[in-house]
């Protein structure tokens, strides 16, 4: 085998590593911009400036703002799944989910991006991470997922947690006279196997 044949894979690995590092830098910058300006007001131009890239360079990584938001939300779902795996029981998983979802504006912004993102790789990544988060919730909560009915229960619990996070984030839960802990305890009581 010639030297050129050995060099190509090494060069490709280096190029791929450099591309992955740039993508990570863009996502980190997008997270900072979203925290500062709000995820809904995130712009590719603002992210490019924060990351130190030319605005056009971002299009080599993300086709549009929706794809970028979905990538951020997919990362949030990974963090969420990990947090729920080690939480112990539905109450622990629910508390971990509520804490993370209450502070993750990218999830709400990404949900608005989904209808226009049909067929994108970012949508497939998001959907895969969503399934992993639902599986982590199912496992942590001791909720079986072996039938359509039990899978429906897991989705209902996840939807309840997402709604509670929205109410907690907007302080409506508090205004209604409820605490997150109280609501999670009720969920746990209703869905405990």
C-alpha positions in Angstrom: 0.0 0.0 0.0 1.4 3.4 -0.9 2.0 6.3 1.4 -0.8 8.4 -0.2 -3.4 5.6 0.7 -2.3 5.7 4.3 -2.3 9.5 4.5 -5.8 10.0 3.2 -7.6 8.4 6.1 -5.4 10.4 8.6 -6.1 13.6 6.7 -9.8 12.8 6.7 -9.8 12.1 10.4 -8.1 15.4 11.0 -10.6 17.2 8.8 -13.5 15.5 10.5 -12.1 16.3 14.0 -11.7 19.9 12.9 -15.2 20.0 11.6 -16.6 18.5 14.8 -14.7 21.0 16.9 -16.1 23.9 14.8 -19.6 22.5 15.1 -19.2 22.3 18.9 -17.9 25.9 19.0 -20.9 27.0 17.0 -23.3 25.2 19.3 -21.6 26.6 22.4 -21.9 30.1 20.9 -25.5 29.5 20.1 -26.2 28.4 23.6 -24.6 31.6 25.0 -26.6 33.8 22.6 -29.8 31.9 23.4 -29.1 32.4 27.2 -28.4 36.1 26.6 -31.0 37.0 24.0 -33.5 34.2 24.2 -33.7 31.2 21.9 -36.6 32.5 19.9 -34.6 35.6 19.0 -31.4 33.7 18.1 -30.0 34.7 14.8 -27.4 32.9 12.7 -25.6 36.3 12.3 -25.5 36.7 16.1 -24.2 33.2 16.6 -21.6 33.6 13.9 -20.3 36.8 15.6 -20.3 35.1 19.0 -18.3 32.1 17.6 -15.9 34.2 15.6 -17.1 32.9 12.2 -18.2 34.6 9.1 -22.0 34.4 8.9 -21.9 32.4 5.7 -19.6 29.8 7.3 -22.5 28.7 9.6 -24.4 27.5 6.6 -21.8 24.8 6.1 -22.9 23.3 9.4 -26.6 24.3 9.7 -29.0 25.1 6.8 -31.0 27.6 8.9 -32.0 28.7 12.3 -34.5 25.9 12.7 -31.8 23.3 12.2 -29.5 25.0 14.7 -32.3 25.1 17.3 -33.1 21.4 16.8 -29.4 20.6 17.3 -29.4 22.6 20.6 -32.6 20.8 21.7 -31.2 17.4 20.8 -28.2 18.1 23.0 -30.6 19.2 25.8 -32.5 15.9 25.4 -29.2 14.0 25.8 -28.5 15.8 29.1 -32.1 15.2 30.1 -31.9 11.5 29.4 -28.6 11.2 31.4 -30.1 13.1 34.4 -33.2 10.9 34.5 -31.2 7.7 34.3 -29.5 8.3 37.6 -32.4 10.0 39.4 -34.1 6.9 40.9 -37.8 6.4 40.5 -40.4 8.5 38.7 -40.3 11.2 41.4 -36.6 11.6 41.0 -36.7 11.4 37.2 -39.6 13.9 37.2 -37.7 16.3 39.4 -34.6 16.1 37.3 -36.6 16.6 34.1 -38.5 19.5 35.5 -35.3 21.2 36.7 -33.7 20.9 33.3 -36.8 21.7 31.2 -37.6 24.7 33.3 -34.3 26.3 32.3 -34.1 25.0 28.7 -35.6 27.6 26.4 -34.2 25.8 23.4 -36.8 23.0 23.8 -39.7 25.4 23.4 -38.0 27.2 20.5 -37.2 23.9 18.8 -40.8 22.7 19.0 -41.7 25.7 16.9 -38.9 24.8 14.4 -40.1 21.2 13.9 -43.0 21.8 11.4 -40.6 23.6 9.0 -37.7 21.1 9.5 -39.3 18.0 8.0 -36.7 15.6 6.6 -33.7 17.4 7.9 -30.9 15.4 9.6 -31.4 17.7 12.6 -35.0 16.5 12.9 -34.0 12.9 12.8 -31.3 13.6 15.5 -33.9 15.4 17.6 -36.4 12.5 17.2 -33.8 9.9 18.1 -32.8 11.8 21.2 -36.5 12.3 22.2 -37.0 8.6 22.0 -33.9 8.0 24.2 -35.2 10.5 26.7 -38.6 8.8 26.8 -36.9 5.4 27.3 -34.8 6.9 30.2 -38.0 8.3 31.8 -39.6 4.9 31.3 -36.7 3.0 32.9 -36.2 5.5 35.7 -39.9 5.6 36.5 -40.3 1.9 36.4 -42.9 2.4 33.7 -43.1 -0.5 31.3 -42.7 0.2 27.6 -43.6 -3.2 26.2 -47.1 -2.3 24.9 -48.7 0.6 23.1 -50.8 1.4 26.2 -47.7 1.6 28.5 -45.8 3.7 25.9 -48.8 6.0 25.9 -48.4 6.4 29.6 -44.7 7.3 29.2 -45.6 10.0 26.7 -48.4 11.3 29.0 -45.9 11.6 31.9 -43.4 13.4 29.6 -46.1 15.7 28.3 -47.1 16.5 31.9 -43.5 17.2 32.9 -43.1 19.5 29.8 -46.3 21.3 30.7 -45.2 21.7 34.3 -41.9 23.0 33.2 -43.6 25.6 31.1 -45.9 26.6 34.0 -42.9 26.7 36.4 -40.8 28.7 34.0 -43.5 31.3 33.6 -44.3 31.3 37.4 -47.9 30.3 36.6 -47.6 27.1 38.7 -46.7 29.3 41.7 -49.5 31.7 40.9 -51.9 28.8 40.8 -50.7 27.8 44.3 -48.9 24.6 43.4 -45.3 23.6 43.8 -43.3 21.4 41.4 -42.6 18.9 44.1 -46.4 18.6 44.8 -47.2 18.0 41.2 -44.4 15.4 40.7 -45.6 13.6 43.8 -49.1 13.4 42.2 -47.7 12.1 38.9 -45.6 9.5 40.8 -48.7 8.4 42.7 -50.8 8.0 39.5 -48.2 6.2 37.4 -46.4 4.2 40.0 -46.5 0.5 39.0 
